[in-house]
Amino acid sequence: MVKYTNQFLAKLEDLIAESDYILRYEKGSFKAGYCLLREQKIIIINKFFTMEGKINALLEIIRIVPLETTKFSEKNVKLYEELTKMEVSI
């Protein structure tokens, strides 16, 4: 399911963009590759991470943070459901 490509990264970024969260790539020394500011609904990914690292960080955030799916397009609802089911099956 997980493909480490620019297209898959773009799909994850699009999914976050349709949620209430703002996704930013910033430099920093984040322990896990991302910083999550829940009160401000900002997701910050370390911009120096590889594509694989960025995808893994976004997948972890999508599994941890409940996203409001009412604003999602049909394709993003389907992707979100697949990603959240993937966590259960692991």
Secondary structure, 3 states (H helix, E strand, C coil): CCCCCHHHHHHHHHHHHCCCCEEEEECCCCCCCEEEECCCCEEEEECCCCHHHHHHHHHHHHHHCCCCHHHCCHHHHHHHHHHHHHHHHC
